[in-house]
Amino acid sequence: MQFTTRPEIVGTFGAVASTHWLASSSGMAVLEEGGNAFDAAVAAGLVLHVVEPHLNGLGGDTPIMGFDVAGGEPWVLCGQGPAPAAATAAAYADLGLGAIPGTGHLAAVVPGSFGAWMSMLERHGTLSLERVTRFAIEYARHGYPLVPDATVAIASVASLLSEHWTTSAEIYLPGGTQPVPRARFRNPLLADTLERIVVNANAGGGSREAVIARARDEFYRGFVADAIDAWMRQPVRDSTGSDHAGLLTGADMAEWEPTWERPTTIEFGGVTVAKTGPWGQRPVLLQQLAMLAHQDIGAPGSAQMIHAVTETAKLAFADREAFYGDPNFVDVPLDALLADDYARSRAQLVTEESSGELRPGSPGGHEPHLSRSIFDAPIDAAAGTGEPTLASMGVVRGDTCHLDVVDRWGNMVAATPSGGWLQSSPAIPGLGFSLPTRAQMFWLEQGLPNSIAPRKRPRTTLSPGMLLRDGAPYLAFGTPGGDQQDQWTVTFLLNLLSHGMNLQESIDAATWHSTHMPSSFFPRSFQPRGVVVEQTVGDAALDELRDRGHDVVVAPAWSLGRLSAAGFRDDGMVIAAANARGMQGYAVGR
């Protein structure tokens, strides 16, 4: 065994791993009081919305994967809201815009997180609405320690908040002062919103399920939707430097429901790897694994492994650009993309040298479609350091959250909350949270898989994952990181499944990612042949990568990724682990 930052958690009762210790502890408290993994995931997710406001929010987006032993099959719950009905390319062109702004009202889509949490709680949970919301309400009302990165995000947009986004300044610049790291921070408006939802939902009485359904209605067809509808009519400053009203309406809110779907899977390393569909980038991980099955991946952290994984990522992400989009609107040749013969042919394109091309394939004879704008995007040596959200003052690096839960009955959840960043969208008056800005991920150029259209889901980067062994739940996993989510997890899975490391060893091992592909976020910058590598791989590996033609950016040790995972051993014991990088993720269990 190698030295690890924490032990791999092993127990018999249950475990929670997430990107914030308060969320993990809250989820574990729910398990301790008799709740199942789905109850615990909702409680932990709502806490993440409170304590990491620079990374996600109640008005954000959340794809969820789950396995309920009562049903015996994995499922996907899509908490990614679509574009408004009025969101057409012509609508933006009429405003004189050639791209969707990265911030403000024009980038807003239907907020999907709350609907997804409530739908999962209603169908698969066991506890009442009050019992799973009380942790988030308590932290919002009475305070929590604000992590240093949140204070950095607030400071970076302080002028924007105080001059233009005054509803946000009321929350994040209390008394006109910037908060300091780890000081007690409160968001009473958010506490009021959550409490009002609970009170109104309970007012009608009835079953646990009926109360939860009314809570969802309060958000999408009640006072929350009314406030959002009114707020969208008020122009606000965005990253164009001008003020614009929004396209999202109360009708868009009322007509949306989260959808239940089957996961997309492949077999690799003796397990079934499951992801959500191509309305997000998630199958790109499956494509990479399918190609890597036909290559020499080398030793852990070696130049050969970094090279093979990086070159494979370039090919998979090129296919992402050319073919992925909401399958309700476009024909995504997913079976062909994941076919073994296609993976084998693509793997043969990997040579000993770094490729400088963007090379989508032709799966099943389908011709690739790439945006003309890709090749006009700026080259950015800092590309790929997180999910970039923009403010009118410049680039602000935002990111995402993740949580994993398993319980004593064998249930499992993986979820990746994001969006609704404090630095991307002004707080809705009286509600204490912001809206998602995922519309920036669409192309206005038409005829592409990810071209904007009314009611269409943007191709997001949020990517929870799950492993099954002989059809039974084995592991829930994921990480924040934008386009890097389905790169860091590739390395994690190779360490775990191919190199025999345990969960914590797989997470702690040195990691890397390519910046060769266009970013999913405005302004879609990239760095041809770029690869960001933690310095802990060693000088010899770094020198060999340069000799192979990679444009290497050396990242400090312990700086890339915030992975977490939770699952089951073959003997039925629970396991969990979380990343020390960022100094806030934690796994708990017993």
C-alpha positions in Angstrom: 0.0 0.0 0.0 1.1 3.6 -0.7 0.7 6.4 1.8 -2.7 8.1 1.6 -4.0 11.4 3.0 -6.9 9.7 4.7 -7.9 6.1 5.2 -10.3 4.4 2.9 -13.5 4.3 5.0 -14.7 0.8 5.6 -17.8 -0.1 7.6 -21.1 -2.0 7.7 -23.8 0.7 8.2 -23.5 3.3 5.5 -21.2 6.1 4.1 -21.4 9.5 2.6 -18.6 11.2 0.6 -18.8 14.7 -0.8 -16.9 17.9 -1.6 -17.8 19.5 1.8 -17.5 18.1 5.3 -20.8 19.6 6.4 -22.7 18.0 3.6 -21.1 14.6 4.3 -21.9 14.9 8.0 -25.5 16.0 7.4 -26.1 13.0 5.0 -24.6 10.7 7.6 -26.8 12.1 10.3 -29.8 11.2 8.1 -28.5 7.6 7.7 -28.1 7.4 11.5 -31.7 8.3 12.2 -33.0 5.6 9.9 -33.1 7.3 6.5 -31.9 5.6 3.4 -29.3 6.7 0.8 -31.9 8.8 -1.1 -33.0 10.7 2.0 -29.3 11.3 2.9 -28.4 12.5 -0.6 -31.2 15.1 -0.6 -30.1 16.4 2.8 -26.5 16.5 1.8 -27.3 18.1 -1.6 -29.4 20.9 -0.1 -26.5 21.6 2.4 -24.1 21.9 -0.6 -26.4 24.5 -2.1 -26.0 26.5 1.1 -22.3 26.1 2.0 -20.7 26.2 -1.5 -22.6 29.1 -3.1 -19.7 29.8 -5.5 -20.0 26.3 -6.8 -23.7 25.5 -6.8 -27.0 26.7 -5.6 -30.7 25.9 -5.0 -31.4 27.4 -8.5 -28.8 25.2 -10.2 -28.6 21.9 -12.1 -28.2 18.4 -10.8 -27.9 15.1 -12.7 -28.4 12.1 -10.4 -27.7 8.4 -10.7 -29.2 5.9 -8.3 -29.7 2.3 -7.6 -32.7 1.3 -5.5 -32.4 -2.4 -4.4 -36.2 -2.6 -4.4 -36.2 -2.1 -8.2 -33.0 -3.9 -8.9 -31.8 -1.6 -11.7 -29.8 1.6 -12.0 -31.5 4.8 -13.1 -30.7 8.4 -14.1 -32.7 11.4 -12.9 -32.2 14.4 -15.1 -32.1 17.6 -13.1 -30.8 19.6 -16.0 -33.4 22.2 -17.0 -33.9 23.2 -20.6 -33.7 26.4 -22.5 -36.7 28.7 -22.3 -39.4 28.6 -25.0 -38.3 32.0 -26.2 -34.6 31.0 -26.5 -34.0 30.9 -30.2 -30.9 31.9 -32.2 -33.0 34.8 -33.7 -33.8 36.1 -30.2 -30.1 36.6 -29.5 -29.4 37.9 -32.9 -32.1 40.5 -32.5 -30.1 41.8 -29.5 -27.0 42.0 -31.6 -25.3 39.1 -29.9 -23.1 36.5 -31.7 -22.8 34.3 -28.6 -24.8 33.7 -25.4 -23.3 35.7 -22.5 -21.7 33.7 -19.8 -23.5 35.6 -17.0 -26.8 37.2 -16.3 -30.4 36.7 -17.4 -29.8 35.7 -21.0 -27.9 32.6 -20.0 -30.7 31.3 -17.7 -32.3 27.9 -18.2 -35.0 26.3 -16.0 -33.3 25.5 -12.6 -33.5 21.7 -12.2 -31.8 20.9 -8.9 -34.8 21.3 -6.6 -37.1 19.4 -8.8 -34.7 16.5 -9.1 -34.1 16.3 -5.3 -37.8 16.4 -4.6 -38.7 13.8 -7.3 -36.1 11.4 -5.9 -37.2 12.0 -2.3 -40.8 11.4 -3.3 -40.2 8.2 -5.3 -37.3 6.5 -3.4 -37.0 8.3 0.0 -38.6 7.4 3.3 -38.3 10.5 5.4 -40.5 13.7 5.6 -39.7 16.9 3.9 -38.9 18.6 7.2 -36.3 16.0 8.2 -34.2 16.3 5.1 -34.4 20.1 4.7 -33.6 21.0 8.3 -29.8 20.9 8.0 -29.7 23.3 5.0 -32.2 25.6 6.8 -30.1 25.6 10.0 -26.9 26.4 8.2 -28.5 29.2 6.1 -30.2 30.7 9.1 -27.6 30.3 11.8 -24.4 30.3 9.8 -21.5 28.2 8.6 -17.8 28.7 8.0 -17.3 30.2 4.5 -14.6 28.4 2.7 -11.6 30.5 1.4 -12.4 29.9 -2.3 -15.9 31.4 -1.7 -14.4 34.6 -0.3 -12.1 34.8 -3.3 -15.0 34.4 -5.6 -16.9 37.2 -3.8 -13.9 39.5 -3.8 -13.4 39.0 -7.5 -16.9 40.3 -8.3 -17.4 42.7 -5.4 -17.6 45.7 -7.7 -20.1 44.0 -10.0 -22.2 43.1 -6.9 -22.1 46.5 -5.3 -22.6 48.5 -8.5 -25.0 46.3 -10.5 -26.1 43.1 -8.7 -27.3 44.8 -5.5 -29.6 41.8 -4.6 -26.4 39.7 -4.4 -24.5 42.4 -2.5 -27.2 42.3 0.2 -26.2 38.6 0.8 -22.5 38.4 0.0 -21.4 41.9 1.0 -23.3 42.3 4.3 -23.0 45.8 5.6 -20.8 46.6 2.5 -17.9 44.5 3.7 -16.3 41.5 2.1 -16.5 38.2 4.2 -13.2 36.7 5.4 -12.3 33.0 5.1 -13.9 30.7 7.7 -15.9 33.5 9.3 -19.5 32.6 10.3 -21.7 33.4 7.2 -25.5 33.4 7.0 -28.1 33.6 4.2 -31.4 34.3 6.0 -33.2 34.9 2.7 -32.4 31.4 1.6 -33.5 30.0 4.9 -36.8 31.9 4.6 -37.3 30.5 1.1 -36.8 26.9 2.2 -38.9 27.3 5.3 -41.7 28.8 3.3 -41.6 25.9 0.9 -41.9 23.5 3.8 -44.7 25.3 5.5 -46.7 25.8 2.4 -46.2 22.2 1.3 -47.4 20.9 4.7 -50.4 23.1 4.8 -52.4 20.8 2.6 -51.8 17.7 4.8 -51.9 14.2 3.3 -49.2 11.7 2.8 -45.4 12.2 2.8 -45.4 11.9 -1.0 -48.2 14.5 -1.4 -46.3 17.0 0.8 -43.1 16.5 -1.3 -45.1 17.0 -4.5 -46.5 20.2 -3.2 -43.0 21.4 -2.3 -42.0 20.9 -5.9 -45.1 22.8 -7.0 -44.2 25.7 -4.7 -40.9 26.0 -6.5 -42.1 25.5 -10.1 -45.6 26.8 -10.1 -45.8 28.8 -6.8 -44.2 31.8 -5.2 -40.6 30.8 -6.3 -41.7 30.7 -10.0 -43.6 34.0 -9.6 -40.5 35.7 -8.2 -38.3 34.3 -11.0 -40.8 35.4 -13.7 -40.8 38.9 -12.4 -37.0 39.1 -12.0 -36.4 38.0 -15.5 -38.3 41.1 -16.7 -35.8 43.4 -15.0 -32.6 44.0 -17.1 -29.4 43.2 -15.3 -25.7 43.6 -16.2 -24.1 40.6 -17.9 -20.7 39.8 -19.5 -21.5 41.8 -22.6 -21.1 44.9 -20.4 -24.7 45.9 -21.0 -28.0 45.3 -19.2 -30.4 42.7 -20.6 -33.7 41.2 -19.5 -34.2 37.4 -19.6 -36.1 34.9 -21.7 -37.1 32.5 -18.9 -40.7 32.7 -17.8 -43.0 31.3 -15.2 -44.6 29.2 -17.9 -41.2 27.6 -18.6 -40.9 26.7 -15.0 -44.4 25.3 -14.8 -44.1 23.1 -17.8 -40.9 21.4 -16.8 -40.5 18.1 -14.9 -37.3 16.1 -14.2 -37.1 13.0 -16.3 -36.3 9.4 -15.4 -34.0 7.6 -17.8 -31.9 4.5 -18.3 -28.1 4.9 -18.0 -25.6 4.5 -20.8 -23.2 1.6 -20.1 -20.1 -0.3 -21.3 -18.2 -3.2 -19.8 -14.6 -2.4 -18.6 -12.3 -4.0 -16.2 -14.8 -6.6 -15.0 -17.5 -4.1 -14.2 -20.3 -2.3 -15.9 -19.6 1.5 -16.1 -22.8 3.5 -16.1 -23.3 7.2 -17.1 -26.1 9.4 -18.2 -27.0 10.1 -21.8 -25.5 12.4 -24.4 -27.5 15.4 -23.3 -24.3 15.9 -21.3 -20.7 15.0 -21.9 -20.9 11.9 -19.7 -20.6 9.1 -22.4 -17.2 10.6 -23.3 -15.8 8.7 -20.3 -17.2 5.5 -21.7 -15.6 6.2 -25.1 -12.2 6.8 -23.5 -12.4 3.5 -21.5 -13.5 1.6 -24.6 -10.5 2.9 -26.5 -8.0 2.4 -23.6 -9.0 -1.2 -23.4 -7.1 -1.6 -26.7 -3.9 0.2 -25.6 -0.9 -0.1 -23.4 -1.7 2.2 -20.5 1.6 1.8 -18.8 2.4 2.0 -15.1 0.5 4.4 -12.7 1.6 8.0 -13.3 4.1 7.1 -16.0 4.6 9.1 -19.1 3.2 6.2 -21.1 0.0 6.3 -19.1 -0.4 10.1 -19.2 0.3 10.0 -23.0 -2.2 7.2 -23.7 -4.9 8.7 -21.6 -4.4 12.2 -23.0 -4.4 11.2 -26.6 -7.4 9.1 -26.1 -9.2 12.0 -24.4 -8.5 14.2 -27.5 -10.3 11.6 -29.7 -13.3 11.1 -27.4 -13.8 14.8 -26.8 -13.6 15.5 -30.6 -16.6 13.1 -30.9 -18.3 15.0 -28.1 -18.1 18.2 -30.1 -19.3 16.6 -33.3 -22.1 14.4 -32.1 -23.4 15.0 -28.5 -26.6 16.9 -27.8 -30.0 16.5 -26.4 -31.3 13.2 -27.9 -34.9 14.6 -27.8 -33.8 17.0 -30.5 -30.9 15.4 -32.4 -29.9 11.9 -33.6 -26.9 11.0 -31.5 -25.3 7.7 -32.8 -24.5 6.6 -29.3 -24.5 2.8 -30.0 -22.0 3.4 -32.8 -19.8 5.7 -30.7 -19.6 3.0 -28.0 -19.2 0.0 -30.3 -16.0 -2.0 -29.7 -15.0 -2.0 -33.4 -15.3 1.8 -33.4 -13.2 2.1 -30.2 -10.6 -0.2 -31.6 -10.3 1.8 -34.9 -10.1 5.1 -33.0 -7.4 3.7 -30.6 -5.2 2.9 -33.6 -5.0 6.6 -34.2 -2.9 7.0 -31.0 0.8 7.2 -31.9 3.9 7.9 -29.8 3.6 11.6 -30.6 1.1 14.2 -29.3 -1.5 15.0 -31.9 -2.3 18.7 -32.6 -5.6 17.9 -34.5 -9.2 17.9 -33.5 -10.2 14.6 -35.1 -13.8 13.5 -34.7 -14.7 10.1 -36.3 -17.6 8.8 -38.4 -19.3 6.3 -36.2 -21.6 4.1 -38.2 -21.1 6.3 -41.2 -22.4 9.4 -39.5 -20.6 12.5 -40.6 -19.3 14.9 -37.9 -20.6 18.4 -37.5 -18.3 21.0 -35.8 -19.0 24.6 -35.2 -17.1 27.0 -37.4 -16.5 29.1 -34.3 -14.4 26.5 -32.7 -11.3 27.4 -34.7 -11.8 31.1 -34.0 -11.9 30.5 -30.2 -9.0 32.1 -28.2 -6.0 30.0 -27.2 -5.7 30.1 -23.4 -2.7 28.7 -21.6 -4.9 28.6 -18.4 -7.7 26.7 -20.1 -9.2 23.8 -18.2 -8.7 24.8 -14.6 -12.3 24.5 -13.7 -15.8 25.6 -14.8 -15.2 29.2 -15.9 -18.0 31.5 -15.1 -17.7 35.1 -16.3 -18.2 38.5 -14.8 -18.0 41.8 -16.5 -14.7 42.4 -14.8 -13.1 39.4 -16.3 -12.8 35.6 -15.9 -13.9 34.1 -12.6 -13.1 30.4 -12.1 -16.1 28.6 -10.8 -16.7 24.9 -10.4 -19.1 22.2 -9.1 -19.9 19.9 -6.2 -20.3 16.2 -5.9 -21.7 13.6 -3.4 -22.0 9.9 -3.1 -24.1 7.9 -0.6 -24.5 4.2 0.2 -26.6 2.6 2.9 -26.9 -0.7 4.9 -29.7 -1.9 2.5 -27.6 -1.7 -0.6 -28.9 1.5 -2.1 -26.6 3.9 -3.9 -26.6 7.5 -5.1 -24.2 9.7 -7.1 -25.1 13.3 -7.8 -23.2 16.3 -9.2 -24.9 19.6 -8.2 -23.7 22.8 -10.0 -24.8 26.1 -11.4 -26.6 29.0 -9.8 -23.2 30.4 -9.0 -23.1 33.6 -7.0 -20.6 35.1 -9.5 -22.6 34.2 -12.6 -26.1 35.4 -11.9 -27.6 38.1 -9.6 -29.6 36.7 -6.6 -33.4 36.7 -7.1 -34.9 39.3 -4.9 -36.3 37.8 -1.7 -35.2 34.3 -2.5 -31.5 34.2 -1.6 -30.2 32.2 -4.6 -29.2 32.7 -8.2 -30.3 31.1 -11.5 -28.2 28.7 -13.7 -26.4 30.1 -16.7 -26.1 26.8 -18.7 -27.5 28.4 -21.9 -24.0 29.7 -22.5 -23.1 26.1 -23.4 -25.3 26.2 -26.5 -24.1 27.3 -30.0 -26.2 30.0 -31.6 -24.9 28.6 -34.9 -27.7 26.2 -36.2 -27.3 22.7 -37.6 -25.1 21.4 -34.8 -26.0 18.8 -32.2 -25.7 21.4 -29.4 -27.3 24.3 -31.3 -29.8 26.3 -29.1 -33.5 25.5 -29.4 -36.5 26.1 -27.2 -37.0 23.5 -24.5 -33.7 21.8 -25.4 -31.2 20.7 -22.7 -27.7 22.2 -23.0 -24.8 19.7 -23.4 -23.5 20.1 -19.9 -20.3 18.8 -18.2 -21.9 17.5 -15.0 -21.0 13.9 -14.8 -21.9 11.5 -11.9 -20.9 7.9 -12.5 -21.7 4.4 -11.2 -20.1 1.0 -11.4 -22.1 -2.3 -11.2 -20.7 -5.7 -10.6 -22.8 -8.6 -11.9 -25.7 -6.2 -12.0 -25.4 -5.2 -8.4 -24.3 -1.7 -7.2 -20.5 -1.5 -6.7 -19.4 2.2 -6.6 -20.8 5.7 -7.0 -18.2 8.3 -8.0 -17.6 11.8 -9.5 -15.8 15.1 -9.2 -16.2 18.8 -10.0 -14.2 20.2 -12.8 -16.1 21.1 -16.0 -14.5 19.5 -19.0 -12.0 17.8 -16.7 -14.7 15.7 -14.8 -14.6 12.9 -17.4 -10.8 13.1 -17.5 -9.9 12.9 -13.8 -12.3 10.1 -13.3 -10.7 8.1 -16.1 -7.4 8.2 -14.3 -9.2 7.3 -11.0 -10.9 4.3 -12.6 -7.7 3.0 -14.3 -6.0 3.2 -10.9 -8.8 1.3 -9.3 -9.7 -1.2 -11.9 -6.5 -1.8 -13.8 -3.8 -1.0 -11.2 -5.4 -2.5 -8.1 -5.4 0.6 -5.9 -8.0 1.1 -3.3 -10.4 4.0 -3.4 -8.3 6.5 -1.4 -5.1 5.5 -3.2 -6.8 5.9 -6.6 -8.0 9.4 -5.6 -4.7 10.5 -4.0 -2.5 9.4 -7.0 -1.1 12.2 -9.2 -3.5 13.2 -11.9 -3.7 15.3 -15.2 -5.9 16.4 -18.0 -5.9 17.6 -21.5 -6.7 21.2 -22.5 -6.6 20.4 -26.2 -10.4 20.3 -26.7 -12.5 23.5 -26.9 -14.0 24.4 -23.5 -17.7 23.9 -23.0 -17.9 27.4 -21.5 -17.9 30.8 -23.1 -15.5 31.9 -24.7 -14.6 28.2 -25.5 -10.9 28.7 -25.2 -8.4 25.8 -25.7 -4.7 25.0 -25.8 -3.7 22.7 -28.7 -1.5 19.8 -27.4 -2.0 21.2 -23.9 -1.8 18.9 -20.9 -1.9 20.0 -17.3 0.0 17.6 -15.0 0.6 17.6 -11.3 4.3 18.0 -10.5 4.2 14.8 -8.4 4.5 12.6 -11.5 8.2 13.6 -11.5 10.6 15.3 -13.8 11.4 12.2 -15.9 7.8 11.8 -16.9 7.4 15.5 -17.6 10.5 15.6 -19.8 9.3 12.5 -21.7 5.9 14.1 -22.3 7.6 17.2 -23.7 9.7 15.0 -26.0 6.5 13.5 -27.3 5.3 16.9 -28.3 2.9 17.7 -25.5 2.7 21.4 -24.4 3.0 20.6 -20.6 1.7 22.9 -17.9 3.0 21.8 -14.6 0.4 22.1 -11.9 1.3 22.2 -8.2 1.0 19.0 -6.2 -2.5 18.4 -4.8 -4.2 20.9 -7.1 -6.3 18.9 -9.7 -9.6 17.3 -9.0 -12.0 16.9 -6.1 -13.0 13.3 -6.5 -15.2 11.3 -4.1 -16.6 7.8 -4.1 -18.7 5.4 -2.0 -19.7 1.8 -2.6 -19.6 -1.8 -1.5 -17.0 -4.4 -1.2 -17.5 -8.0 -2.4 -18.3 -9.0 1.2 -21.0 -6.4 1.5 -19.1 -3.9 3.6 -19.4 -0.3 2.7 -16.4 1.8 1.5 -15.9 5.5 0.8 -13.1 8.0 0.1 -12.8 11.7 -0.6 -10.1 14.0 -2.0 -7.8 16.1 0.2 -7.3 18.5 -2.7 -9.2 21.7 -1.9 -9.1 20.8 1.8 -12.8 20.5 2.3 -14.0 17.2 0.8 -14.7 14.4 3.3 -15.9 10.9 3.6 -17.7 9.6 6.7 -19.2 6.2 7.5 -19.3 3.4 10.0 
